[in-house]
Amino acid sequence: MKVSKMQRMEKQPFVSCDYKEIAVESARLSQYLDAYACFGWQTDREMGDVAGRTRLSLKRDRHILNKTELTRLERQFEACMDSIRALQASIHSRATMASLVVALLGTAFMAGATFAVTAEPPIVWLCVLLAVPGFTGWAGAYFVYRRVFKLRAQRVEPLIEGKRDEIEETCKKGARLLGA
């Protein structure tokens, strides 16, 4: 005998839910799914990947025990993820800024060299003197980028690991509250 969907729904008690929709980086989707499960959220549906981000629709029992504490832990997790994202972005941004400064200084020297050669009468020795650091600045920007990137990555990695440890502890606390 086949049981209809309506008959199955009648046997189950009604559960009122809270709903939440978030956009997460597709590369971190698994981490978000695992963490939100520790705070009582279940995936309702995943929406397509747009610009490297996936939209998640989540739900959880509205009358879940320890809801206030779970919400606090959830916000702590989100703050840690934002910190990790900002730290990783700082690696590229600092390296880019340093290389742009070097390239801009090189451009300033080249401008000086151009003005020296177009002066009446041309000052060739000053043009050569200013062109050398100008070309060096242009070529050196790449090497400055690589060096600053490497140094910043070494400095930031322990901070990122610390945030990952904090996320782990936060999720463990959430899982314990759900099990209680």
Residue pairs with C-beta under 8 A, 6 or more apart in sequence:
15 61
15 62
16 61
16 62
16 63
17 59
17 60
17 61
17 62
18 59
18 60
18 61
18 62
19 44
19 57
19 58
19 59
20 41
20 57
20 58
20 59
21 55
21 56
21 57
21 58
22 32
22 55
22 56
22 58
23 53
23 54
23 55
23 56
24 32
24 53
24 54
24 56
25 52
25 53
25 54
25 85
26 49
26 52
26 53
26 54
27 52
28 81
29 54
29 56
31 81
32 56
32 81
33 43
33 56
34 171
35 77
35 167
35 170
35 171
35 174
36 43
36 56
36 58
36 74
38 73
38 170
38 171
38 172
38 174
38 175
38 178
39 60
39 70
39 71
39 73
39 74
39 77
39 174
39 178
40 60
40 61
40 64
40 67
40 70
40 174
40 178
41 58
41 59
41 60
42 58
42 59
42 60
43 56
43 57
43 58
44 57
44 58
44 59
45 56
45 57
46 54
46 55
46 56
46 57
47 54
47 55
47 56
47 57
48 54
48 55
64 70
64 178
65 177
65 180
66 177
66 178
66 180
69 177
70 174
70 177
70 178
73 170
73 171
73 173
73 174
73 177
74 174
76 166
76 170
77 167
77 170
77 171
77 174
80 163
80 164
80 166
80 167
80 170
81 167
83 163
84 160
84 163
84 164
87 156
87 159
87 160
87 163
88 156
88 160
90 152
90 156
91 149
91 152
91 153
91 156
92 149
94 148
94 149
94 152
95 144
95 145
95 146
95 148
95 149
95 152
96 145
98 144
98 145
98 148
99 141
99 142
99 144
99 145
99 148
100 141
102 137
102 140
102 141
102 144
103 137
103 138
103 141
104 137
105 133
105 137
106 133
106 134
106 135
106 136
106 137
106 138
106 139
106 140
106 141
107 134
107 137
107 138
108 134
109 130
109 131
109 133
109 134
109 137
110 130
110 131
110 134
110 135
110 138
112 126
112 130
112 134
113 126
113 127
113 128
113 129
113 130
113 131
113 134
114 127
116 122
116 123
116 124
116 126
116 127
116 130
117 123
117 124
117 127
